[in-house]
Amino acid sequence: MEILLVIAYSSLFVFLIGKYNFFKIEGIPVQWIKVGLILKILAGTGVGFVYTYYYTDRLTADTFKFFDDSRILFNLIFTDPSTFFRLFTGIGSQTPEAIIVSNQMTNWYDTFSPFNDNRTMIRLNTMLRFLSSGYYYVHVVFICFLSLAGMVAITKVISREFPHLTKPIFLVFLLMPSVLFWGSGLLKDALVFFSLGFTLYTFDKIIVDKKTNFEWVALFTFSLFLLMITKFHSFLLILPALPAWYLAASGKLKGPKAFIVMGLIFLCLIYVIQLLIPEWDIPELLARKQASFIDLGKNSGAASYIDIPVIKPDFFHILLMAPLGFITSLTRPFITDSGSAMMTLSAVENTCILLLIIWTLFKAKWQLISNKALPWLCLYFVVSSYMIIGLVTPILGAIVRYKAQALPFLIIFLLLLTFDRSKSSSGQMKNRQ
């Protein structure tokens, strides 16, 4: 039955890709996007297999632990609908009955974020159970479709400013091994691509196409809210990028200056907020998250554990250590890092990226992006994401997974920095003659 449902829903989504204009990107055959969905479903299935046969503890396997908790919440609708409604919506969820049920779920509580992103995945899996009959790989099909839609959205945003690179941009999202793998599993990562993609897509429509009607503003608000409750640190990082993007796109400030100014303003706000609202003490949250990762790595005997400097819950100490976090994320895993077959493949991929960066340094044409907004948004998101990941994560496997959300933006930035549209256009004209 599970295989039949997987085939049925996969066919439905392939049909929807061919039907709706959203999935039509100039320069990209719609068949590419359909094949992309199939590739993602295969990769998402691979994630399930890895966590089934390699990381066999379902209580700690990210792809299963939220799925398993959702069974508890879903079954509640048949025995206690009112408590189900309270837990599913979060409205009045502190009743004794609701607390008893939430305590049965191993991942309902999260102390590392002002907004509990664990519950987002549990609730998403609960919704999908109404359509999936409780089959895990049916959920994989749905999350792959959402992830693909987000990647299409980002491609459309960037290709508007750089139409000559539409195909390479899409292929970066689709074919980069770590992005394809981690961005296709039943994980928060795939939902981040969806929410981040539509945040950028709707914001682009609002500031460039001036679509300020209720529908577009509501969709933007929903996408940003979904990003906030899916991956809080990604939400925080994108907040200053949006006004910086607006300032750069409107010509009020040049691209790099806009992102530097908004970044500094945002850091000042974080410093003030931590003094006024203790629950929003970001340095404290980062220090606790790192401590949790270090304990996990040591206690589980993780083969890919590395030593990283312990950060203090101090705003200025974290700023001082941030460049080291960036270097860690950028360079690891390196080809000399030993480990499993998956780690070796990740190290080969990352080493190739480092070589690409070195090549780009010699070929860079900064004039191509000096008056543009989106390349600087890509660079900002990569640098800030890599800093956070490298600061708190001492496990190479986790670094590979978490930076997969920012990795496409790094490659796209390198593409935008080196490939000149004018030369490609003149080459096409010569070929036509």
C-alpha positions in Angstrom: 0.0 0.0 0.0 2.8 2.4 0.8 4.4 2.0 -2.6 1.1 2.6 -4.3 0.5 5.8 -2.4 4.1 7.0 -3.1 3.5 6.4 -6.8 0.1 8.1 -6.7 1.2 11.2 -4.9 4.4 11.5 -7.0 2.3 11.3 -10.2 0.0 14.0 -8.8 2.8 16.4 -8.0 4.4 15.7 -11.4 1.1 16.6 -13.0 0.8 19.8 -10.9 4.3 20.9 -12.0 3.2 20.7 -15.6 0.0 22.5 -15.0 0.8 25.5 -12.8 2.7 28.6 -14.2 4.7 28.9 -11.0 6.8 26.0 -12.1 7.5 27.5 -15.5 10.9 29.2 -15.6 12.1 30.8 -18.8 15.1 28.9 -20.1 14.4 25.7 -18.1 12.3 22.9 -19.7 9.5 21.8 -17.4 10.7 18.3 -17.8 13.8 19.3 -15.8 11.7 20.2 -12.9 9.6 17.0 -13.1 12.8 15.0 -13.2 14.1 17.1 -10.3 11.1 16.0 -8.2 11.8 12.3 -8.9 15.5 12.8 -8.0 14.6 14.5 -4.8 12.1 11.7 -3.9 14.9 9.1 -4.5 17.3 11.2 -2.4 14.7 11.5 0.4 14.2 7.8 0.3 17.9 7.4 0.6 17.8 9.6 3.8 15.2 7.2 5.2 17.4 4.2 4.4 20.4 5.8 6.0 18.5 6.5 9.2 17.0 3.0 9.1 20.1 0.9 8.5 23.0 3.2 9.6 21.8 5.6 12.4 19.4 3.0 13.9 18.3 4.9 17.0 14.8 6.3 16.1 14.7 8.4 19.3 17.7 10.5 18.0 17.2 10.1 14.2 15.9 13.5 13.1 13.9 12.1 10.2 12.0 9.6 12.4 11.7 11.3 15.8 9.2 13.9 14.7 7.4 11.4 12.5 7.0 9.0 15.5 5.9 11.8 17.8 3.2 12.9 15.3 1.6 9.4 15.7 0.9 10.2 19.3 -0.7 13.6 18.5 -2.6 12.2 15.5 -4.1 9.3 17.4 -5.4 11.8 20.0 -8.0 13.1 17.5 -9.9 9.8 17.8 -9.9 9.7 21.6 -9.8 13.3 22.8 -10.4 15.8 19.9 -10.4 18.9 22.2 -6.9 18.0 23.6 -5.7 17.3 20.0 -6.9 20.8 19.0 -5.1 22.4 21.9 -1.8 20.7 21.2 -2.1 21.1 17.4 -2.8 24.9 17.6 -1.0 25.7 20.8 -4.1 27.4 22.1 -4.8 26.4 25.7 -2.2 23.7 25.6 -1.3 23.9 29.3 -4.3 21.8 30.5 -3.4 18.7 32.6 -4.7 16.4 29.7 -2.5 18.2 27.1 0.6 18.1 29.4 0.2 14.4 29.9 0.1 13.8 26.1 3.0 16.2 25.4 5.1 14.5 28.0 4.7 11.2 26.0 6.4 12.8 23.0 10.2 12.7 23.2 10.7 15.9 21.1 7.9 18.2 22.0 10.1 20.4 24.2 13.1 22.4 23.0 15.1 24.8 25.1 17.4 26.2 22.4 15.0 28.6 20.6 12.4 31.2 21.7 10.1 29.4 19.1 10.0 25.7 19.4 10.8 24.4 15.9 10.4 20.8 16.9 6.7 21.2 17.2 6.5 22.6 13.6 7.8 19.3 12.3 5.6 17.3 14.6 2.5 19.2 13.5 3.5 19.0 9.8 3.8 15.2 10.1 0.5 15.1 11.9 -1.3 17.0 9.1 0.3 14.7 6.5 -1.0 11.6 8.4 -4.5 12.6 7.2 -3.3 11.9 3.7 -0.6 9.3 4.1 -2.3 6.6 6.2 0.8 6.9 8.4 3.3 5.8 5.8 6.7 7.5 6.2 7.8 7.5 2.6 4.5 9.2 1.6 5.6 12.1 3.9 8.9 12.1 2.0 7.1 12.7 -1.3 5.2 15.7 0.2 8.3 17.3 1.8 10.3 16.8 -1.5 7.6 18.7 -3.4 7.6 21.6 -0.8 11.4 21.7 -1.0 11.4 21.7 -4.8 8.9 24.5 -4.8 11.1 26.6 -2.6 14.1 26.0 -4.8 12.1 27.0 -7.9 11.1 30.2 -6.0 14.7 31.1 -5.3 15.7 30.3 -8.9 13.1 32.6 -10.2 14.1 35.4 -7.9 17.8 35.3 -8.8 17.3 34.6 -12.5 15.2 37.8 -12.8 18.4 39.8 -12.3 20.8 37.2 -14.0 18.7 35.5 -16.7 21.8 34.1 -18.4 22.5 31.9 -15.4 19.0 30.5 -14.9 20.0 26.9 -15.8 23.2 26.8 -13.7 21.3 28.3 -10.7 18.6 25.7 -10.8 21.1 22.9 -11.3 23.0 24.0 -8.2 20.0 23.4 -6.1 19.1 20.2 -7.8 22.4 18.4 -8.3 24.8 19.4 -5.5 25.1 16.1 -3.6 24.7 17.5 0.0 21.9 19.9 -1.0 20.1 17.1 -2.9 20.5 14.7 0.0 19.7 16.8 3.0 17.3 19.1 1.2 15.1 16.1 0.3 14.7 14.2 3.6 11.8 14.4 6.0 13.8 17.0 7.9 13.6 20.7 8.9 16.2 21.4 6.2 13.7 20.7 3.4 11.0 22.9 5.0 13.6 25.7 5.4 14.1 25.6 1.6 10.4 26.0 1.2 9.8 28.8 3.7 13.0 30.7 2.8 12.3 30.3 -0.9 8.8 31.8 -0.6 10.0 34.5 1.8 12.4 35.7 -0.9 10.0 35.1 -3.8 7.1 37.1 -2.2 9.4 39.9 -1.0 10.8 40.2 -4.5 7.3 40.5 -5.8 6.5 43.2 -3.3 9.6 45.4 -3.7 10.2 44.9 -7.5 6.8 44.3 -8.9 5.1 46.5 -6.3 2.5 43.8 -5.5 1.4 45.2 -2.2 -2.1 43.8 -2.3 -3.3 41.7 0.6 -2.6 38.3 -1.0 1.1 38.9 -1.6 1.7 40.6 1.8 -0.2 37.7 3.5 1.8 35.1 1.7 5.1 36.9 2.6 4.0 37.1 6.2 3.1 33.4 6.3 6.4 32.4 4.7 8.5 34.4 7.1 6.5 33.1 10.1 6.9 29.5 8.8 10.7 30.1 8.6 10.7 31.5 12.1 9.0 28.4 13.6 11.0 26.0 11.4 14.6 27.3 11.9 14.8 30.2 14.2 18.4 31.1 13.5 17.7 31.2 9.7 14.8 33.5 10.4 17.1 35.8 12.5 19.7 35.9 9.8 17.3 36.7 7.0 15.6 39.6 9.0 18.3 42.2 8.3 18.9 40.9 4.8 15.4 41.9 3.7 15.6 45.7 4.4 19.2 45.6 3.1 17.9 44.0 -0.1 15.3 46.7 -0.4 17.8 49.5 0.1 20.2 48.0 -2.5 17.4 47.2 -5.0 16.0 50.7 -4.8 19.4 52.3 -5.2 19.4 54.0 -1.8 22.6 52.2 -0.9 25.0 50.1 -2.9 24.8 46.4 -2.3 27.7 45.7 0.0 27.1 48.9 2.0 23.4 48.1 2.5 24.1 44.7 4.0 27.0 46.0 6.2 24.8 48.8 7.6 21.8 46.6 8.2 24.0 43.9 9.7 25.5 46.3 12.2 22.1 47.8 13.1 20.8 44.2 13.7 23.7 43.3 15.9 23.0 46.4 18.0 19.4 45.4 18.3 20.3 41.9 19.5 22.6 43.4 22.1 19.9 45.7 23.4 17.2 43.0 23.3 19.3 40.5 25.3 19.4 43.1 28.1 15.7 43.8 28.0 14.3 40.3 27.4 16.3 37.5 29.1 14.3 34.8 27.1 15.7 36.3 23.9 19.4 36.2 25.1 20.8 34.9 21.8 24.4 34.5 23.1 23.1 32.4 26.0 21.0 30.2 23.6 24.1 29.7 21.3 26.3 28.8 24.2 23.7 26.2 25.5 23.3 24.8 22.0 27.0 24.4 21.6 27.3 22.7 25.1 24.5 20.3 24.0 26.3 19.4 20.8 29.6 18.9 22.6 27.9 16.5 25.1 26.2 14.7 22.3 29.4 14.3 20.4 31.4 13.0 23.3 28.7 10.8 24.9 27.7 9.2 21.6 31.3 8.6 20.5 30.7 10.4 17.2 33.5 9.5 14.8 33.3 12.9 13.1 33.7 14.9 16.4 36.2 17.7 16.3 37.4 20.1 19.0 36.1 23.6 18.7 36.7 26.6 21.2 34.0 26.7 23.9 32.0 30.0 23.5 30.9 32.0 26.4 27.3 33.4 26.7 28.7 36.8 26.0 27.8 39.0 23.1 31.3 40.3 22.4 33.0 37.0 22.9 30.8 35.4 20.3 31.5 38.2 17.9 35.2 37.6 18.4 34.9 33.9 17.8 32.5 34.2 14.8 35.3 34.4 12.1 36.7 31.1 13.4 33.3 29.6 13.1 33.1 30.7 9.5 36.5 29.2 8.7 35.5 25.9 10.4 32.3 25.7 8.3 34.0 26.6 5.1 37.0 24.2 5.3 35.5 21.2 7.0 35.2 18.4 6.3 38.5 18.5 4.4 39.9 15.7 2.3 42.2 14.7 5.2 39.2 14.2 7.6 38.8 10.4 7.9 35.5 8.8 8.6 32.6 6.9 7.0 31.9 6.7 3.3 29.4 9.5 3.6 31.9 11.7 5.3 34.5 10.9 2.7 32.1 11.9 -0.1 31.3 15.1 1.8 35.0 15.9 2.2 35.5 15.4 -1.6 32.6 17.8 -2.3 33.8 20.4 0.1 37.4 20.2 -1.2 36.1 20.8 -4.7 34.2 23.8 -3.5 37.4 25.2 -1.9 39.2 24.8 -5.2 36.3 26.6 -6.9 36.6 29.4 -4.5 40.4 29.7 -5.2 39.7 29.7 -8.9 37.1 32.4 -8.5 39.5 34.6 -6.7 41.6 34.7 -9.8 38.7 35.1 -12.2 36.4 37.4 -10.1 34.8 40.3 -12.0 33.5 42.5 -9.1 32.0 45.0 -11.6 29.4 42.4 -12.5 27.8 42.6 -9.1 28.8 46.0 -7.8 25.4 47.6 -8.5 23.3 44.4 -7.8 21.5 43.4 -4.7 21.0 39.6 -4.8 24.7 38.6 -5.0 25.4 40.4 -1.8 22.3 38.8 -0.2 23.8 35.4 -1.1 27.2 36.3 0.3 25.6 37.7 3.5 23.5 34.6 4.1 26.5 32.3 3.5 28.9 34.2 5.8 26.4 34.6 8.6 25.1 31.0 8.4 28.6 29.6 8.3 29.6 31.6 11.4 26.7 30.3 13.5 27.1 26.7 12.3 30.9 26.7 12.9 30.5 28.2 16.4 28.0 25.7 17.8 28.6 22.5 15.9 31.6 20.2 16.8 30.4 17.2 14.7 31.4 17.2 11.0 28.3 15.3 9.9 26.1 17.9 11.4 28.2 20.7 9.8 27.7 19.1 6.4 24.0 18.9 6.9 23.4 22.3 8.4 25.4 24.3 5.9 23.6 22.5 3.0 21.0 25.2 3.5 23.5 28.0 2.7 25.8 26.1 0.3 23.7 26.8 -2.9 24.0 30.5 -2.2 27.8 30.2 -2.0 28.0 28.5 -5.4 25.5 30.9 -6.9 27.6 33.9 -5.6 30.7 32.4 -7.2 28.8 32.0 -10.5 27.5 35.6 -10.5 31.0 36.8 -9.8 32.7 35.1 -12.7 30.2 34.7 -15.6 29.8 37.8 -17.7 26.4 38.1 -19.4 27.7 40.5 -22.1 30.3 38.0 -23.3 27.8 35.2 -23.4 25.4 37.4 -25.3 28.1 38.5 -27.8 29.1 34.8 -28.3 25.5 33.9 -29.0 25.3 36.7 -31.6 28.4 35.5 -33.4 27.0 32.0 -33.5 23.8 33.2 -35.0 25.7 35.1 -37.7 
